[in-house]
Amino acid sequence: MNLPLRLMAVHAHPDDESSKGGATSAKYVAEGVEVMVVTCTGGERGDVLHSLAEEDVAIFGLAEVRRREMAEAAQILGVRHAWLGFEDSGYPEGDPLPPLPEGCFAAMPLDEAARPLVALIREFRPQVVTTYDEEGGYPHPDHVRCHEVTMAAVDAAADPSAYPGEGGEPWQVQKVYYNQQFSKARVLAFHNALLDAELESPYHDWIKGMEKRPDDSHRITTRVPAADWFEVRDRALLAHRTQIDPDGLWFSVPSDVQRSIWPTEDFELARSMVQSSLPEDDLFAGLRTT
């Protein structure tokens, strides 16, 4: 008898699950796949980026407000959710960079930080895990550590000698993907589409910062058709009121332009224990009849 298909998406902070693969998660939930989002930190050191949330933060504190936002977003996406419980590291700025806060996620020993994720993998038993690439998608220390912890936990979860008694029997994840939703090609495509439509593009500064960045489109192996779930993704994003401005960058490209120009969410197949032909349009390619 075939096992139920299960997807685990591991992210650094609340709101990452919606901005990076949220439509894909909603799509698979609609198809009957069991999806679990794992959030490594509480986002306690994040900024409050929208004034509408300032009153709630003043009353309840940022950590509690972000927990409530995450619960609402998970309900909208239809996913199960788990916290690893680590402390946000913050985004260090300055030259030289300041040291990481003591006890934060990025400063934790790798074996200690991986332990709770090993237990979750063994309990949930996903065939597919998604996370960030080795650069974290962008160089936030929590994103880089999220990559390191996820890869270490995937290995350890399958090893009977690693973390004995944590989460049950060993489990071998079959495929690991990196989120590649913010490729240079995608940003340029949206920028040019807005200019062609004689609309204002918010991407000028972003593109200027990308000038020295090499084209990374070759890293994309898997394009998941997810346009029908962009609206769900956007509602989940808006649940993160402390982080998302409804009039900001995330919503600057009209939905019809998004659907016509870039109707997929994109991933890089980083590891696979099964055979599938590249390019793919399904994170479960090679697994549906296995």
For each residue, the residues with C-beta under 8 A, 3 or more apart:
1:
2: 289 290
3: 6 125 127
4: 33 34
5: 28 32 33 34 127 128 284 287 288
6: 3 33 34 35 36 124 125 126 127 128
7: 25 28 33 34 35 36 126 127 128 129 130 283 284
8: 35 36 37 38 120 121 124 126 128 129 130
9: 17 21 25 35 36 37 38 79 129 130 131
10: 38 40 117 129 130 131 146 149 150
11: 16 17 20 37 38 39 40 131 146
12: 16 39 40 41 105 132 136 140 142 143 145 146
13: 16 39 40 41 42 43 46 88 142
14: 17 39 42 43 66 67 69 70 73 240 243
15: 18 19 43 69 70 73 237 240 243 244
16: 11 12 13 19 20 39
17: 9 11 14 20 21 22 25 37 39 70 73 74 77 79 236
18: 15 22 73 77 233 236 237 239 240
19: 15 16 22 181 237 250
20: 11 16 17 132 137 179 181 182
21: 9 17 24 25 130 179 181 265 267
22: 17 18 19 25 26 77 229 232 233 236 237
23: 26 27 226 227 229 230 232 233 265
24: 21 27 28 224 226 229 265 267 283
25: 7 9 17 21 22 28 29 35 37 77 78 79
26: 22 23 29 30 77 78 226 229 232 233 236
27: 23 24 30 31 224 225 226 228 229
28: 5 7 24 25 31 33 35 283
29: 25 26 32 33 35 77 78 79
30: 26 27 78 229
31: 27 28
32: 5 29
33: 4 5 6 7 28 29 284
34: 4 5 6 7 80 124
35: 6 7 8 9 25 28 29 77 78 79 80
36: 6 7 8 9 79 80 81 82 120 124 126
37: 8 9 11 17 25 74 77 79 80 81 82
38: 8 9 10 11 81 82 83 84 117 120
39: 11 12 13 14 16 17 42 70 81 82 83 84
40: 10 11 12 13 84 86 105 113 142 145 146 149
41: 12 13 44 84 86 87 88 89 104 105 142
42: 13 14 39 63 66 67 83 85 86 87 88
43: 13 14 15 46 62 63 66 88 243
44: 41 62 63 66 87 88
45: 87 88 89 90 91 101 104
46: 13 43 62 66 88 242 243
47:
48: 53 54 57 62 242
49: 242 243 244 245
50: 53 241 242 243 244 245
51: 54
52: 241
53: 48 50 56 57 65 241 242
54: 48 51 57 58
55: 58 59
56: 53 59 60 65 241
57: 48 53 54 60 61 62 65 242
58: 54 55
59: 55 56
60: 56 57 64 65 68
61: 57 64 65
62: 43 44 46 48 57 65 66 242
63: 42 43 44 66 67
64: 60 61 67 68
65: 53 56 57 60 61 62 68 69 241 242
66: 14 42 43 44 46 62 63 69 70 240 242
67: 14 42 63 64 70 71
68: 60 64 65 71 72
69: 14 15 65 66 72 73 239 240 241 242 243
70: 14 15 17 39 66 67 73 74 81 240
71: 67 68 74 75 81
72: 68 69 75 76 239
73: 14 15 17 18 69 70 76 77 236 237 239 240
74: 17 37 70 71 77 79 80 81
75: 71 72 78
76: 72 73 232 235 236 239
77: 17 18 22 25 26 29 35 37 73 74 232 233 236
78: 25 26 29 30 35 75
79: 9 17 25 29 35 36 37 74
80: 34 35 36 37 74 124
81: 36 37 38 39 70 71 74
82: 36 37 38 39 120
83: 38 39 42
84: 38 39 40 41 113 116 117
85: 42 116
86: 40 41 42 104 105 108 113
87: 41 42 44 45 101 103 104 105
88: 13 41 42 43 44 45 46 104 105 142
89: 41 45 92 100 101 104 105 106 107 140 141 142 145
90: 45 100 101 104
91: 45 140 141
92: 89 97 98 100 141
93: 97 98
94: 97 98
95:
96:
97: 92 93 94
98: 92 93 94
99:
100: 89 90 92 104 106 107 141
101: 45 87 89 90 104 107
102: 107
103: 87 107 108
104: 41 45 86 87 88 89 90 100 101 107 108
105: 12 40 41 86 87 88 89 108 113 141 142 145
106: 89 100 141 142 144 145
107: 89 100 101 102 103 104
108: 86 103 104 105 112 113 145
109: 112 113
110: 113 114 148 149 152
111: 114 115 152
112: 108 109 115
113: 40 84 86 105 108 109 110 117 145 149
114: 110 111 117 118 149 152 153 156
115: 111 112 118 119 163 166
116: 84 85 119 120
117: 10 38 84 113 114 120 121 149 150 153
118: 114 115 121 122 153 156 157 162 163 166 167
119: 115 116 122 123 163 166 167
120: 8 36 38 82 116 117 123 124 167
121: 8 117 118 124 125 126 129 153 154 157 167 171 173
122: 118 119 125 157 166 167 168 169 170 171
123: 119 120 167 168
124: 6 8 34 36 80 120 121
125: 3 6 121 122 171
126: 6 7 8 36 121 129 173
127: 3 5 6 7 173 174 175 284 287
128: 5 6 7 8 173 174 175 176 177 283 284 287
129: 7 8 9 10 121 126 150 154 173 175 176 177
130: 7 8 9 10 21 176 177 178 179 267 283
131: 9 10 11 146 147 150 151 176 177 178 179
132: 12 20 135 136 137 143 144 146 147 150 178 179
133: 136 137 147 178 179 180 219 268 270
134: 144 147
135: 132 138 139 144 147
136: 12 132 133 139 140 141 142 143 144 145 146 147
137: 20 132 133 143 179 182
138: 135 143
139: 135 136 143 144
140: 12 89 91 136 143 144
141: 89 91 92 100 105 106 136 144 145
142: 12 13 40 41 88 89 105 106 136 145 146
143: 12 132 136 137 138 139 140 146 147
144: 106 132 134 135 136 139 140 141 147 148
145: 12 40 89 105 106 108 113 136 141 142 148 149
146: 10 11 12 40 131 132 136 142 143 149 150
147: 131 132 133 134 135 136 143 144 150 151 178
148: 110 144 145 151 152
149: 10 40 110 113 114 117 145 146 152 153
150: 10 117 129 131 132 146 147 153 154 176
151: 131 147 148 154 155 176
152: 110 111 114 148 149 155 156
153: 114 117 118 121 149 150 156 157
154: 121 129 150 151 157 158 173 176 271
155: 151 152 158 159 162
156: 114 118 152 153 159 162 163
157: 118 121 122 153 154 162 167 170 171 172 173
158: 154 155 170 171 172 173
159: 155 156 162 170
160: 164 170
161: 164
162: 118 155 156 157 159
163: 115 118 119 156 166 167
164: 160 161
165:
166: 115 118 119 122 163
167: 118 119 120 121 122 123 157 163
168: 122 123 171
169: 122
170: 122 157 158 159 160
171: 121 122 125 157 158 168
172: 157 158 273
173: 121 126 127 128 129 154 157 158 176 271 273
174: 127 128 272 273 274 287 290
175: 127 128 129 269 271 272 273 274 283 284 286 287
176: 128 129 130 131 150 151 154 173 269 270 271 272
177: 128 129 130 131 222 267 268 269 270 283
178: 130 131 132 133 147 219 267 268 270
179: 20 21 130 131 132 133 137 267
180: 133 183 216 219 220 266 267 268
181: 19 20 21 186 265 266
182: 20 137 186 187
183: 180 186 187 216 217 219 220 266
184: 187 188 210 213 214 215 216 217
185: 188 189 215 216 217
186: 181 182 183 189 190 262 266
187: 182 183 184 190 191 203 206 207 210
188: 184 185 191 192 207
189: 185 186 192 193 261 262
190: 186 187 193 194 201 203 253 257 258 261 262
191: 187 188 194 195 201 203 204 207
192: 188 189 195 196
193: 189 190 196 197 253 257 261
194: 190 191 197 199 200 201 203 252 253 257
195: 191 192 198 199 201
196: 192 193
197: 193 194 257
198: 195
199: 194 195 254
200: 194 252
201: 190 191 194 195 204 252
202: 206 249 252
203: 187 190 191 194 206 207
204: 191 201 207 208
205: 208 209
206: 187 202 203 209 210
207: 187 188 191 203 204 210 211
208: 204 205 211
209: 205 206 213
210: 184 187 206 207 213
211: 207 208
212:
213: 184 209 210 216
214: 184
215: 184 185 218
216: 180 183 184 185 213 219 220
217: 183 184 185 220
218: 215
219: 133 178 180 183 216 268
220: 180 183 216 217 223 266 267 268 279
221: 267 268 269 278 279 280
222: 177 266 267 268 269 278 279 280 281 282 283 285
223: 220 264 265 266 267 279 280 281
224: 24 27 264 265 266 267 281 282 283
225: 27 228 263 264 281
226: 23 24 26 27 229 230 233 263 264 265
227: 23 230 258 259 263 264
228: 27 225
229: 22 23 24 26 27 30 226 232 233
230: 23 226 227 233 234 255 258 259
231: 234 235 255
232: 22 23 26 76 77 229 235 236
233: 18 22 23 26 77 226 229 230 236 237
234: 230 231 237 238 250 251 255
235: 76 231 232 238 239
236: 17 18 22 26 73 76 77 232 233 239 240
237: 15 18 19 22 73 233 234 240 244 250
238: 234 235 241 244 246
239: 18 69 72 73 76 235 236
240: 14 15 18 66 69 70 73 236 237 243 244
241: 50 52 53 56 65 69 238 244
242: 46 48 49 50 53 57 62 65 66 69
243: 14 15 43 46 49 50 69 240
244: 15 49 50 237 238 240 241 248 250
245: 49 50 248 249 250
246: 238 251
247: 251
248: 244 245 251 252
249: 202 245 252
250: 19 234 237 244 245
251: 234 246 247 248
252: 194 200 201 202 248 249
253: 190 193 194 257 258 261
254: 199 257 258
255: 230 231 234 258 259
256: 259 260
257: 190 193 194 197 253 254 260 261
258: 190 227 230 253 254 255 261 262 263
259: 227 230 255 256 263
260: 256 257 263
261: 189 190 193 253 257 258
262: 186 189 190 258
263: 225 226 227 258 259 260
264: 223 224 225 226 227 281
265: 21 23 24 181 223 224 226
266: 180 181 183 186 220 222 223 224
267: 21 24 130 177 178 179 180 220 221 222 223 224 283
268: 133 177 178 180 219 220 221 222
269: 175 176 177 221 222 272 276 278 280
270: 133 176 177 178
271: 154 173 175 176
272: 174 175 176 269 275 276 286
273: 172 173 174 175
274: 174 175 286 287 290
275: 272 286
276: 269 272 280 285 286
277: 280 285
278: 221 222 269
279: 220 221 222 223
280: 221 222 223 269 276 277 283 285
281: 222 223 224 225 264 285
282: 222 224 285 288
283: 7 24 28 128 130 175 177 222 224 267 280
284: 5 7 33 127 128 175 287 288
285: 222 276 277 280 281 282 288
286: 175 272 274 275 276 290
287: 5 127 128 174 175 274 284 290
288: 5 282 284 285
289: 2
290: 2 174 274 286 287
